[in-house]
Amino acid sequence: MGLREAKRYIDDLYKKQNNPLLWPDFLTGLPDRAAVLKRLDRVFPQLGRYSIAYIRIGNIHPYVLKYGSDRHVEIIQWAAAILKTLSSEMRGSFIGTVGTHDFVLFSRSDSVDSLIKKANSLFKRKTLTFYSEDDRRRGYVLRFKRADGETVSLGFMKLISVVVKRPVDIERLQLIPTLGQLCAKIEDEGGDRGEL
């Protein structure tokens, strides 16, 4: 799997978007929150054998602030296409969307880490082309000083994820919101991966 397959996915998505009744999520072509919750019902009792990953497009807001929103939809579609084409290669995997920049992946526990790592690598490679040569050379998008004098540099887009691989002491319907909160915390701290 590579960027060519992801590009084919986007081309097919555009064709299918002509009839929005064919797709639950018009923007990405992925199953929406209702489908994610239905899959959660099936997978939650099997945590251990299966994993659940909450995946967010990180650092998209600094990009939009600096470059504008002209490519915002394209970025979201590339993330969806990469996640969908990779998860389609893994038997038993399922990817859905739960927000504009947020996805939930259900996958066998023995393959979830490699799937996320490859998706992040492809996503970074693709989105790096959206930045100016100056930003790529500097290694950041925006830089500012806080009131306390600390310099903060905001980097490039990436996929941030939190994975649960084992049974947890969280109610089933609270699991996805909890993973989303942990994902937001990891993004705020500048990280890219966590495990529950």
PyMOL CGO cylinders between C-alpha atoms (Angstrom):
from pymol import cmd
from pymol.cgo import CYLINDER

trace = [
    CYLINDER, 0.00, 0.00, 0.00, 1.20, 3.44, -0.78, 0.3, 1, 1, 1, 1, 1, 1,
    CYLINDER, 1.20, 3.44, -0.78, 0.14, 6.87, -1.85, 0.3, 1, 1, 1, 1, 1, 1,
    CYLINDER, 0.14, 6.87, -1.85, -1.08, 5.63, -5.27, 0.3, 1, 1, 1, 1, 1, 1,
    CYLINDER, -1.08, 5.63, -5.27, -3.69, 3.41, -3.62, 0.3, 1, 1, 1, 1, 1, 1,
    CYLINDER, -3.69, 3.41, -3.62, -4.72, 6.26, -1.33, 0.3, 1, 1, 1, 1, 1, 1,
    CYLINDER, -4.72, 6.26, -1.33, -5.06, 8.54, -4.37, 0.3, 1, 1, 1, 1, 1, 1,
    CYLINDER, -5.06, 8.54, -4.37, -7.28, 5.93, -6.07, 0.3, 1, 1, 1, 1, 1, 1,
    CYLINDER, -7.28, 5.93, -6.07, -9.42, 5.89, -2.93, 0.3, 1, 1, 1, 1, 1, 1,
    CYLINDER, -9.42, 5.89, -2.93, -9.85, 9.69, -3.12, 0.3, 1, 1, 1, 1, 1, 1,
    CYLINDER, -9.85, 9.69, -3.12, -10.74, 9.48, -6.83, 0.3, 1, 1, 1, 1, 1, 1,
    CYLINDER, -10.74, 9.48, -6.83, -13.39, 6.83, -6.05, 0.3, 1, 1, 1, 1, 1, 1,
    CYLINDER, -13.39, 6.83, -6.05, -14.63, 8.94, -3.15, 0.3, 1, 1, 1, 1, 1, 1,
    CYLINDER, -14.63, 8.94, -3.15, -15.24, 11.91, -5.45, 0.3, 1, 1, 1, 1, 1, 1,
    CYLINDER, -15.24, 11.91, -5.45, -17.31, 9.70, -7.76, 0.3, 1, 1, 1, 1, 1, 1,
    CYLINDER, -17.31, 9.70, -7.76, -19.39, 8.35, -4.86, 0.3, 1, 1, 1, 1, 1, 1,
    CYLINDER, -19.39, 8.35, -4.86, -19.88, 11.80, -3.35, 0.3, 1, 1, 1, 1, 1, 1,
    CYLINDER, -19.88, 11.80, -3.35, -22.11, 12.65, -6.29, 0.3, 1, 1, 1, 1, 1, 1,
    CYLINDER, -22.11, 12.65, -6.29, -24.75, 10.61, -4.45, 0.3, 1, 1, 1, 1, 1, 1,
    CYLINDER, -24.75, 10.61, -4.45, -24.38, 11.34, -0.71, 0.3, 1, 1, 1, 1, 1, 1,
    CYLINDER, -24.38, 11.34, -0.71, -26.94, 8.67, 0.17, 0.3, 1, 1, 1, 1, 1, 1,
    CYLINDER, -26.94, 8.67, 0.17, -24.30, 6.06, -0.70, 0.3, 1, 1, 1, 1, 1, 1,
    CYLINDER, -24.30, 6.06, -0.70, -21.97, 7.18, 2.11, 0.3, 1, 1, 1, 1, 1, 1,
    CYLINDER, -21.97, 7.18, 2.11, -22.60, 7.86, 5.77, 0.3, 1, 1, 1, 1, 1, 1,
    CYLINDER, -22.60, 7.86, 5.77, -19.87, 10.55, 5.95, 0.3, 1, 1, 1, 1, 1, 1,
    CYLINDER, -19.87, 10.55, 5.95, -19.84, 12.77, 2.88, 0.3, 1, 1, 1, 1, 1, 1,
    CYLINDER, -19.84, 12.77, 2.88, -16.42, 14.30, 3.56, 0.3, 1, 1, 1, 1, 1, 1,
    CYLINDER, -16.42, 14.30, 3.56, -14.39, 11.11, 4.05, 0.3, 1, 1, 1, 1, 1, 1,
    CYLINDER, -14.39, 11.11, 4.05, -16.49, 8.29, 2.66, 0.3, 1, 1, 1, 1, 1, 1,
    CYLINDER, -16.49, 8.29, 2.66, -15.93, 6.41, 5.91, 0.3, 1, 1, 1, 1, 1, 1,
    CYLINDER, -15.93, 6.41, 5.91, -18.61, 4.95, 8.16, 0.3, 1, 1, 1, 1, 1, 1,
    CYLINDER, -18.61, 4.95, 8.16, -19.82, 7.53, 10.66, 0.3, 1, 1, 1, 1, 1, 1,
    CYLINDER, -19.82, 7.53, 10.66, -20.26, 7.58, 14.44, 0.3, 1, 1, 1, 1, 1, 1,
    CYLINDER, -20.26, 7.58, 14.44, -23.30, 5.27, 14.37, 0.3, 1, 1, 1, 1, 1, 1,
    CYLINDER, -23.30, 5.27, 14.37, -21.29, 2.58, 12.55, 0.3, 1, 1, 1, 1, 1, 1,
    CYLINDER, -21.29, 2.58, 12.55, -18.37, 3.09, 14.94, 0.3, 1, 1, 1, 1, 1, 1,
    CYLINDER, -18.37, 3.09, 14.94, -20.65, 2.56, 17.95, 0.3, 1, 1, 1, 1, 1, 1,
    CYLINDER, -20.65, 2.56, 17.95, -22.14, -0.56, 16.37, 0.3, 1, 1, 1, 1, 1, 1,
    CYLINDER, -22.14, -0.56, 16.37, -18.63, -1.96, 15.82, 0.3, 1, 1, 1, 1, 1, 1,
    CYLINDER, -18.63, -1.96, 15.82, -17.71, -1.02, 19.40, 0.3, 1, 1, 1, 1, 1, 1,
    CYLINDER, -17.71, -1.02, 19.40, -20.54, -3.25, 20.64, 0.3, 1, 1, 1, 1, 1, 1,
    CYLINDER, -20.54, -3.25, 20.64, -18.94, -6.21, 18.83, 0.3, 1, 1, 1, 1, 1, 1,
    CYLINDER, -18.94, -6.21, 18.83, -15.29, -5.50, 19.66, 0.3, 1, 1, 1, 1, 1, 1,
    CYLINDER, -15.29, -5.50, 19.66, -15.48, -4.28, 23.27, 0.3, 1, 1, 1, 1, 1, 1,
    CYLINDER, -15.48, -4.28, 23.27, -16.00, -7.79, 24.73, 0.3, 1, 1, 1, 1, 1, 1,
    CYLINDER, -16.00, -7.79, 24.73, -13.04, -9.00, 22.64, 0.3, 1, 1, 1, 1, 1, 1,
    CYLINDER, -13.04, -9.00, 22.64, -10.47, -6.41, 23.81, 0.3, 1, 1, 1, 1, 1, 1,
    CYLINDER, -10.47, -6.41, 23.81, -7.19, -8.23, 24.03, 0.3, 1, 1, 1, 1, 1, 1,
    CYLINDER, -7.19, -8.23, 24.03, -7.66, -10.12, 20.81, 0.3, 1, 1, 1, 1, 1, 1,
    CYLINDER, -7.66, -10.12, 20.81, -8.77, -6.86, 19.18, 0.3, 1, 1, 1, 1, 1, 1,
    CYLINDER, -8.77, -6.86, 19.18, -7.66, -3.30, 19.82, 0.3, 1, 1, 1, 1, 1, 1,
    CYLINDER, -7.66, -3.30, 19.82, -9.34, 0.05, 19.48, 0.3, 1, 1, 1, 1, 1, 1,
    CYLINDER, -9.34, 0.05, 19.48, -7.34, 3.10, 18.39, 0.3, 1, 1, 1, 1, 1, 1,
    CYLINDER, -7.34, 3.10, 18.39, -8.53, 6.69, 18.46, 0.3, 1, 1, 1, 1, 1, 1,
    CYLINDER, -8.53, 6.69, 18.46, -6.64, 8.60, 15.77, 0.3, 1, 1, 1, 1, 1, 1,
    CYLINDER, -6.64, 8.60, 15.77, -6.59, 12.38, 15.32, 0.3, 1, 1, 1, 1, 1, 1,
    CYLINDER, -6.59, 12.38, 15.32, -4.98, 14.64, 12.74, 0.3, 1, 1, 1, 1, 1, 1,
    CYLINDER, -4.98, 14.64, 12.74, -2.54, 16.56, 14.91, 0.3, 1, 1, 1, 1, 1, 1,
    CYLINDER, -2.54, 16.56, 14.91, -1.17, 20.04, 14.23, 0.3, 1, 1, 1, 1, 1, 1,
    CYLINDER, -1.17, 20.04, 14.23, -3.78, 20.75, 11.58, 0.3, 1, 1, 1, 1, 1, 1,
    CYLINDER, -3.78, 20.75, 11.58, -4.82, 24.01, 13.26, 0.3, 1, 1, 1, 1, 1, 1,
    CYLINDER, -4.82, 24.01, 13.26, -1.37, 25.66, 12.95, 0.3, 1, 1, 1, 1, 1, 1,
    CYLINDER, -1.37, 25.66, 12.95, -1.38, 24.68, 9.27, 0.3, 1, 1, 1, 1, 1, 1,
    CYLINDER, -1.38, 24.68, 9.27, -4.81, 26.23, 8.70, 0.3, 1, 1, 1, 1, 1, 1,
    CYLINDER, -4.81, 26.23, 8.70, -3.83, 29.39, 10.62, 0.3, 1, 1, 1, 1, 1, 1,
    CYLINDER, -3.83, 29.39, 10.62, -0.75, 29.92, 8.48, 0.3, 1, 1, 1, 1, 1, 1,
    CYLINDER, -0.75, 29.92, 8.48, -1.84, 28.63, 5.08, 0.3, 1, 1, 1, 1, 1, 1,
    CYLINDER, -1.84, 28.63, 5.08, -5.61, 29.07, 5.17, 0.3, 1, 1, 1, 1, 1, 1,
    CYLINDER, -5.61, 29.07, 5.17, -8.36, 26.52, 4.71, 0.3, 1, 1, 1, 1, 1, 1,
    CYLINDER, -8.36, 26.52, 4.71, -8.06, 25.92, 0.95, 0.3, 1, 1, 1, 1, 1, 1,
    CYLINDER, -8.06, 25.92, 0.95, -6.55, 22.44, 1.44, 0.3, 1, 1, 1, 1, 1, 1,
    CYLINDER, -6.55, 22.44, 1.44, -8.31, 21.57, 4.71, 0.3, 1, 1, 1, 1, 1, 1,
    CYLINDER, -8.31, 21.57, 4.71, -10.75, 19.12, 3.10, 0.3, 1, 1, 1, 1, 1, 1,
    CYLINDER, -10.75, 19.12, 3.10, -7.96, 17.55, 1.04, 0.3, 1, 1, 1, 1, 1, 1,
    CYLINDER, -7.96, 17.55, 1.04, -5.90, 16.92, 4.21, 0.3, 1, 1, 1, 1, 1, 1,
    CYLINDER, -5.90, 16.92, 4.21, -8.83, 15.21, 5.94, 0.3, 1, 1, 1, 1, 1, 1,
    CYLINDER, -8.83, 15.21, 5.94, -9.51, 13.10, 2.85, 0.3, 1, 1, 1, 1, 1, 1,
    CYLINDER, -9.51, 13.10, 2.85, -5.86, 12.02, 2.61, 0.3, 1, 1, 1, 1, 1, 1,
    CYLINDER, -5.86, 12.02, 2.61, -5.93, 10.93, 6.26, 0.3, 1, 1, 1, 1, 1, 1,
    CYLINDER, -5.93, 10.93, 6.26, -9.14, 8.97, 5.67, 0.3, 1, 1, 1, 1, 1, 1,
    CYLINDER, -9.14, 8.97, 5.67, -7.84, 7.44, 2.44, 0.3, 1, 1, 1, 1, 1, 1,
    CYLINDER, -7.84, 7.44, 2.44, -4.58, 6.30, 3.99, 0.3, 1, 1, 1, 1, 1, 1,
    CYLINDER, -4.58, 6.30, 3.99, -6.31, 4.84, 7.05, 0.3, 1, 1, 1, 1, 1, 1,
    CYLINDER, -6.31, 4.84, 7.05, -8.98, 3.14, 4.94, 0.3, 1, 1, 1, 1, 1, 1,
    CYLINDER, -8.98, 3.14, 4.94, -6.64, 1.59, 2.38, 0.3, 1, 1, 1, 1, 1, 1,
    CYLINDER, -6.64, 1.59, 2.38, -4.27, 0.31, 5.07, 0.3, 1, 1, 1, 1, 1, 1,
    CYLINDER, -4.27, 0.31, 5.07, -7.04, -1.07, 7.28, 0.3, 1, 1, 1, 1, 1, 1,
    CYLINDER, -7.04, -1.07, 7.28, -8.56, -2.80, 4.24, 0.3, 1, 1, 1, 1, 1, 1,
    CYLINDER, -8.56, -2.80, 4.24, -5.33, -4.81, 3.97, 0.3, 1, 1, 1, 1, 1, 1,
    CYLINDER, -5.33, -4.81, 3.97, -5.68, -6.10, 7.55, 0.3, 1, 1, 1, 1, 1, 1,
    CYLINDER, -5.68, -6.10, 7.55, -8.28, -8.80, 7.99, 0.3, 1, 1, 1, 1, 1, 1,
    CYLINDER, -8.28, -8.80, 7.99, -10.81, -7.86, 10.66, 0.3, 1, 1, 1, 1, 1, 1,
    CYLINDER, -10.81, -7.86, 10.66, -9.95, -4.16, 10.65, 0.3, 1, 1, 1, 1, 1, 1,
    CYLINDER, -9.95, -4.16, 10.65, -12.51, -1.37, 10.48, 0.3, 1, 1, 1, 1, 1, 1,
    CYLINDER, -12.51, -1.37, 10.48, -12.05, 2.41, 10.33, 0.3, 1, 1, 1, 1, 1, 1,
    CYLINDER, -12.05, 2.41, 10.33, -14.74, 5.02, 10.92, 0.3, 1, 1, 1, 1, 1, 1,
    CYLINDER, -14.74, 5.02, 10.92, -14.98, 8.71, 11.62, 0.3, 1, 1, 1, 1, 1, 1,
    CYLINDER, -14.98, 8.71, 11.62, -16.19, 10.31, 14.84, 0.3, 1, 1, 1, 1, 1, 1,
    CYLINDER, -16.19, 10.31, 14.84, -15.39, 13.94, 14.04, 0.3, 1, 1, 1, 1, 1, 1,
    CYLINDER, -15.39, 13.94, 14.04, -13.87, 16.17, 11.40, 0.3, 1, 1, 1, 1, 1, 1,
    CYLINDER, -13.87, 16.17, 11.40, -10.28, 15.29, 12.35, 0.3, 1, 1, 1, 1, 1, 1,
    CYLINDER, -10.28, 15.29, 12.35, -10.96, 12.15, 14.41, 0.3, 1, 1, 1, 1, 1, 1,
    CYLINDER, -10.96, 12.15, 14.41, -11.13, 8.48, 13.45, 0.3, 1, 1, 1, 1, 1, 1,
    CYLINDER, -11.13, 8.48, 13.45, -11.57, 5.19, 15.30, 0.3, 1, 1, 1, 1, 1, 1,
    CYLINDER, -11.57, 5.19, 15.30, -9.77, 2.06, 14.17, 0.3, 1, 1, 1, 1, 1, 1,
    CYLINDER, -9.77, 2.06, 14.17, -10.71, -1.47, 15.22, 0.3, 1, 1, 1, 1, 1, 1,
    CYLINDER, -10.71, -1.47, 15.22, -8.00, -3.98, 14.44, 0.3, 1, 1, 1, 1, 1, 1,
    CYLINDER, -8.00, -3.98, 14.44, -6.45, -7.20, 15.64, 0.3, 1, 1, 1, 1, 1, 1,
    CYLINDER, -6.45, -7.20, 15.64, -4.07, -6.43, 18.48, 0.3, 1, 1, 1, 1, 1, 1,
    CYLINDER, -4.07, -6.43, 18.48, -1.13, -8.06, 16.71, 0.3, 1, 1, 1, 1, 1, 1,
    CYLINDER, -1.13, -8.06, 16.71, -1.42, -5.65, 13.76, 0.3, 1, 1, 1, 1, 1, 1,
    CYLINDER, -1.42, -5.65, 13.76, -2.64, -2.36, 15.20, 0.3, 1, 1, 1, 1, 1, 1,
    CYLINDER, -2.64, -2.36, 15.20, 0.80, -0.88, 15.95, 0.3, 1, 1, 1, 1, 1, 1,
    CYLINDER, 0.80, -0.88, 15.95, 2.22, -1.56, 12.49, 0.3, 1, 1, 1, 1, 1, 1,
    CYLINDER, 2.22, -1.56, 12.49, -0.92, -0.21, 10.83, 0.3, 1, 1, 1, 1, 1, 1,
    CYLINDER, -0.92, -0.21, 10.83, -0.78, 3.06, 12.79, 0.3, 1, 1, 1, 1, 1, 1,
    CYLINDER, -0.78, 3.06, 12.79, 2.96, 3.44, 12.24, 0.3, 1, 1, 1, 1, 1, 1,
    CYLINDER, 2.96, 3.44, 12.24, 2.64, 2.97, 8.48, 0.3, 1, 1, 1, 1, 1, 1,
    CYLINDER, 2.64, 2.97, 8.48, -0.39, 5.29, 8.29, 0.3, 1, 1, 1, 1, 1, 1,
    CYLINDER, -0.39, 5.29, 8.29, 1.47, 8.01, 10.15, 0.3, 1, 1, 1, 1, 1, 1,
    CYLINDER, 1.47, 8.01, 10.15, 4.53, 7.63, 7.94, 0.3, 1, 1, 1, 1, 1, 1,
    CYLINDER, 4.53, 7.63, 7.94, 2.45, 7.93, 4.74, 0.3, 1, 1, 1, 1, 1, 1,
    CYLINDER, 2.45, 7.93, 4.74, 0.41, 10.82, 6.13, 0.3, 1, 1, 1, 1, 1, 1,
    CYLINDER, 0.41, 10.82, 6.13, 3.52, 12.77, 7.16, 0.3, 1, 1, 1, 1, 1, 1,
    CYLINDER, 3.52, 12.77, 7.16, 5.13, 12.13, 3.77, 0.3, 1, 1, 1, 1, 1, 1,
    CYLINDER, 5.13, 12.13, 3.77, 2.06, 13.37, 1.90, 0.3, 1, 1, 1, 1, 1, 1,
    CYLINDER, 2.06, 13.37, 1.90, 1.28, 16.39, 4.09, 0.3, 1, 1, 1, 1, 1, 1,
    CYLINDER, 1.28, 16.39, 4.09, 4.88, 17.57, 4.16, 0.3, 1, 1, 1, 1, 1, 1,
    CYLINDER, 4.88, 17.57, 4.16, 4.35, 18.53, 0.51, 0.3, 1, 1, 1, 1, 1, 1,
    CYLINDER, 4.35, 18.53, 0.51, 1.69, 21.05, 1.65, 0.3, 1, 1, 1, 1, 1, 1,
    CYLINDER, 1.69, 21.05, 1.65, 4.24, 23.21, 3.48, 0.3, 1, 1, 1, 1, 1, 1,
    CYLINDER, 4.24, 23.21, 3.48, 6.60, 25.84, 2.07, 0.3, 1, 1, 1, 1, 1, 1,
    CYLINDER, 6.60, 25.84, 2.07, 10.25, 25.01, 1.51, 0.3, 1, 1, 1, 1, 1, 1,
    CYLINDER, 10.25, 25.01, 1.51, 11.16, 27.51, 4.27, 0.3, 1, 1, 1, 1, 1, 1,
    CYLINDER, 11.16, 27.51, 4.27, 8.94, 25.75, 6.81, 0.3, 1, 1, 1, 1, 1, 1,
    CYLINDER, 8.94, 25.75, 6.81, 10.29, 22.32, 5.83, 0.3, 1, 1, 1, 1, 1, 1,
    CYLINDER, 10.29, 22.32, 5.83, 13.86, 23.58, 6.19, 0.3, 1, 1, 1, 1, 1, 1,
    CYLINDER, 13.86, 23.58, 6.19, 13.15, 25.20, 9.61, 0.3, 1, 1, 1, 1, 1, 1,
    CYLINDER, 13.15, 25.20, 9.61, 11.22, 22.17, 10.84, 0.3, 1, 1, 1, 1, 1, 1,
    CYLINDER, 11.22, 22.17, 10.84, 8.19, 24.04, 12.18, 0.3, 1, 1, 1, 1, 1, 1,
    CYLINDER, 8.19, 24.04, 12.18, 5.12, 25.98, 11.04, 0.3, 1, 1, 1, 1, 1, 1,
    CYLINDER, 5.12, 25.98, 11.04, 4.66, 28.64, 13.70, 0.3, 1, 1, 1, 1, 1, 1,
    CYLINDER, 4.66, 28.64, 13.70, 6.82, 29.85, 16.58, 0.3, 1, 1, 1, 1, 1, 1,
    CYLINDER, 6.82, 29.85, 16.58, 5.93, 32.22, 19.42, 0.3, 1, 1, 1, 1, 1, 1,
    CYLINDER, 5.93, 32.22, 19.42, 6.97, 33.18, 22.95, 0.3, 1, 1, 1, 1, 1, 1,
    CYLINDER, 6.97, 33.18, 22.95, 4.67, 32.54, 25.86, 0.3, 1, 1, 1, 1, 1, 1,
    CYLINDER, 4.67, 32.54, 25.86, 4.08, 35.10, 28.58, 0.3, 1, 1, 1, 1, 1, 1,
    CYLINDER, 4.08, 35.10, 28.58, 6.61, 33.21, 30.74, 0.3, 1, 1, 1, 1, 1, 1,
    CYLINDER, 6.61, 33.21, 30.74, 9.26, 33.65, 28.04, 0.3, 1, 1, 1, 1, 1, 1,
    CYLINDER, 9.26, 33.65, 28.04, 9.28, 30.05, 26.82, 0.3, 1, 1, 1, 1, 1, 1,
    CYLINDER, 9.28, 30.05, 26.82, 9.53, 29.66, 23.04, 0.3, 1, 1, 1, 1, 1, 1,
    CYLINDER, 9.53, 29.66, 23.04, 6.95, 27.33, 21.53, 0.3, 1, 1, 1, 1, 1, 1,
    CYLINDER, 6.95, 27.33, 21.53, 7.36, 25.84, 18.04, 0.3, 1, 1, 1, 1, 1, 1,
    CYLINDER, 7.36, 25.84, 18.04, 4.40, 24.21, 16.35, 0.3, 1, 1, 1, 1, 1, 1,
    CYLINDER, 4.40, 24.21, 16.35, 5.38, 21.44, 13.98, 0.3, 1, 1, 1, 1, 1, 1,
    CYLINDER, 5.38, 21.44, 13.98, 3.97, 19.60, 11.02, 0.3, 1, 1, 1, 1, 1, 1,
    CYLINDER, 3.97, 19.60, 11.02, 0.80, 17.56, 10.77, 0.3, 1, 1, 1, 1, 1, 1,
    CYLINDER, 0.80, 17.56, 10.77, 0.85, 13.98, 11.98, 0.3, 1, 1, 1, 1, 1, 1,
    CYLINDER, 0.85, 13.98, 11.98, -1.55, 11.30, 13.13, 0.3, 1, 1, 1, 1, 1, 1,
    CYLINDER, -1.55, 11.30, 13.13, -1.86, 11.14, 16.91, 0.3, 1, 1, 1, 1, 1, 1,
    CYLINDER, -1.86, 11.14, 16.91, -3.25, 7.96, 18.42, 0.3, 1, 1, 1, 1, 1, 1,
    CYLINDER, -3.25, 7.96, 18.42, -4.31, 6.34, 21.65, 0.3, 1, 1, 1, 1, 1, 1,
    CYLINDER, -4.31, 6.34, 21.65, -4.71, 2.57, 21.64, 0.3, 1, 1, 1, 1, 1, 1,
    CYLINDER, -4.71, 2.57, 21.64, -6.48, 0.22, 24.02, 0.3, 1, 1, 1, 1, 1, 1,
    CYLINDER, -6.48, 0.22, 24.02, -5.36, -3.39, 23.63, 0.3, 1, 1, 1, 1, 1, 1,
    CYLINDER, -5.36, -3.39, 23.63, -6.74, -5.04, 26.74, 0.3, 1, 1, 1, 1, 1, 1,
    CYLINDER, -6.74, -5.04, 26.74, -9.95, -5.02, 28.77, 0.3, 1, 1, 1, 1, 1, 1,
    CYLINDER, -9.95, -5.02, 28.77, -10.32, -1.79, 30.73, 0.3, 1, 1, 1, 1, 1, 1,
    CYLINDER, -10.32, -1.79, 30.73, -12.42, -0.62, 33.64, 0.3, 1, 1, 1, 1, 1, 1,
    CYLINDER, -12.42, -0.62, 33.64, -14.34, 1.94, 31.58, 0.3, 1, 1, 1, 1, 1, 1,
    CYLINDER, -14.34, 1.94, 31.58, -17.96, 1.67, 30.49, 0.3, 1, 1, 1, 1, 1, 1,
    CYLINDER, -17.96, 1.67, 30.49, -18.30, 0.73, 26.85, 0.3, 1, 1, 1, 1, 1, 1,
    CYLINDER, -18.30, 0.73, 26.85, -20.04, 3.97, 25.84, 0.3, 1, 1, 1, 1, 1, 1,
    CYLINDER, -20.04, 3.97, 25.84, -17.45, 6.06, 27.69, 0.3, 1, 1, 1, 1, 1, 1,
    CYLINDER, -17.45, 6.06, 27.69, -14.47, 4.42, 25.98, 0.3, 1, 1, 1, 1, 1, 1,
    CYLINDER, -14.47, 4.42, 25.98, -14.40, 6.47, 22.77, 0.3, 1, 1, 1, 1, 1, 1,
    CYLINDER, -14.40, 6.47, 22.77, -14.89, 9.85, 24.52, 0.3, 1, 1, 1, 1, 1, 1,
    CYLINDER, -14.89, 9.85, 24.52, -12.15, 8.86, 27.00, 0.3, 1, 1, 1, 1, 1, 1,
    CYLINDER, -12.15, 8.86, 27.00, -9.78, 7.93, 24.17, 0.3, 1, 1, 1, 1, 1, 1,
    CYLINDER, -9.78, 7.93, 24.17, -10.60, 11.24, 22.46, 0.3, 1, 1, 1, 1, 1, 1,
    CYLINDER, -10.60, 11.24, 22.46, -9.71, 13.18, 25.62, 0.3, 1, 1, 1, 1, 1, 1,
    CYLINDER, -9.71, 13.18, 25.62, -6.44, 11.29, 25.98, 0.3, 1, 1, 1, 1, 1, 1,
    CYLINDER, -6.44, 11.29, 25.98, -5.63, 11.96, 22.33, 0.3, 1, 1, 1, 1, 1, 1,
    CYLINDER, -5.63, 11.96, 22.33, -6.22, 15.70, 22.86, 0.3, 1, 1, 1, 1, 1, 1,
    CYLINDER, -6.22, 15.70, 22.86, -3.93, 15.64, 25.90, 0.3, 1, 1, 1, 1, 1, 1,
    CYLINDER, -3.93, 15.64, 25.90, -1.17, 13.89, 23.94, 0.3, 1, 1, 1, 1, 1, 1,
    CYLINDER, -1.17, 13.89, 23.94, -1.49, 16.49, 21.18, 0.3, 1, 1, 1, 1, 1, 1,
    CYLINDER, -1.49, 16.49, 21.18, -1.31, 19.35, 23.71, 0.3, 1, 1, 1, 1, 1, 1,
    CYLINDER, -1.31, 19.35, 23.71, 1.86, 17.83, 25.15, 0.3, 1, 1, 1, 1, 1, 1,
    CYLINDER, 1.86, 17.83, 25.15, 3.44, 17.48, 21.68, 0.3, 1, 1, 1, 1, 1, 1,
    CYLINDER, 3.44, 17.48, 21.68, 3.36, 13.68, 21.64, 0.3, 1, 1, 1, 1, 1, 1,
    CYLINDER, 3.36, 13.68, 21.64, 2.00, 11.36, 19.02, 0.3, 1, 1, 1, 1, 1, 1,
    CYLINDER, 2.00, 11.36, 19.02, 1.14, 8.05, 20.66, 0.3, 1, 1, 1, 1, 1, 1,
    CYLINDER, 1.14, 8.05, 20.66, -0.36, 6.72, 23.85, 0.3, 1, 1, 1, 1, 1, 1,
    CYLINDER, -0.36, 6.72, 23.85, -1.86, 3.57, 25.24, 0.3, 1, 1, 1, 1, 1, 1,
    CYLINDER, -1.86, 3.57, 25.24, -4.71, 3.09, 27.71, 0.3, 1, 1, 1, 1, 1, 1,
]
cmd.load_cgo(trace, "trace")
